[in-house]
Amino acid sequence: MLEDSNQAEPRFQWNPDRTVHDLLDVVEDVARDYPVRDLRWTVLHLYNASEDNLKRMKSLGLIWVVQDGLYFGGERLAQEVGVEPARRLPPIATALRMGLTVAGGTDAHRVSSYNPFVALQWYLDGTTIGGTKTRNDAEAPSRRQALEMYTRNSAFMANDDDKRGTLEPGKLADLAVLSSDYLTAPVGEVGKIRSVLTMVGGKVVFASGPFRSLGPQP
């Protein structure tokens, strides 16, 4: 399915891996007549991506967007594909080793939590909302990689990497001061991290605790 977007690039929502060859065949046909590598086309979901199809995506310059749907549905996937095959899904570490651009995010808020730290914890530990660890650590990104998936790579996917995604001179001052250190907090506590000070475009839009006085007035 092609997702409608205000951005110029198409975003293909696709599951499962056994049929994604149909999509990749079409993209390869297009690429024969028109270069697509630099267009930042994206494939969303595809949680059970095979290594062969990840390689095809890499060669086409496609971006793989791994959302946190399996945080809510990992047990169901394990029932469908088997417990052992599910331990490698989604194969985030494999894709990153290939050099594939992997972006992060949540699914639609009707079916998923908007909380980025819930998604970040799931990337790291592969444990579902029901407490079942369906994916092993071999396919987990590092903490830095998971954060870059959610920030830098997602901004790149949206063609906004010249404005946001990293904290650099000339970019928007979008930042948050967190309740604990994402890089050192116990993995099982990452989902409980909260912002105590949030800035968008250099303007404070939320403040609590020691920063409460800096917050916007009611």
C-alpha positions, 0 to 999 in steps of 0.5 A: 500500500502506498501511504499518502504524504505531504512529502514528495517521496512515496512510503510503501506499507508492506507485509509480509516478506514473502510478497515484498518481491512484487514491490521490489520488482516494480521499484527495480523496473522504475530504476531502469528508466529513472534513478531512484537511489536518492529519492528516499523512498521508504518501506514501512513495517516488513517486520520479517524482512529476509536478508536477501530482500534487505540487500535488494532494498539497500541496492535500490537506496530504499529506507526501511522504517521499523515501527514498534508494532511488534511491541504490541503484537510480538506474541502473535507473530511468534505464533504465526512464524514460530518461536525460533524464527521470531527471535530474529525479527525484526532483523534491525542489527543485520540491516544496519550492518549492511549499511541500510538506512533504518528509521524508527517511529511508532505506528498510528496512535490508534494501534500504538503508543505515541511515546518514543521511549516505549519504542526505544526500549522495545528496539533495545530489548525486544520485549512485548507489552505482555512481558514476552521477549520475542526477539533475541539480543543479536538483532538489537541495535545499540542505544546510540543506533536506536536513538539515531534511528528515531532522530537523524534517520527519521529526519533524513527519511522525511527530507528534513535532515537539513532542519532537524534530526541532530543538534547542530548550528543552523538547525531547529532547536528541538530538544528535551531534558530527560528524567534520566539518562537514556544512555545509562538507564537500565534497559527495562527502565527506558520506557519510563523516561519522560521529558522534564523540559521540551523545546521546539524551535528554541521555544519552551513548550513544556516544563516540569519539576525543577524547570517548571518556572520556565514553562509557558504560562497557562 
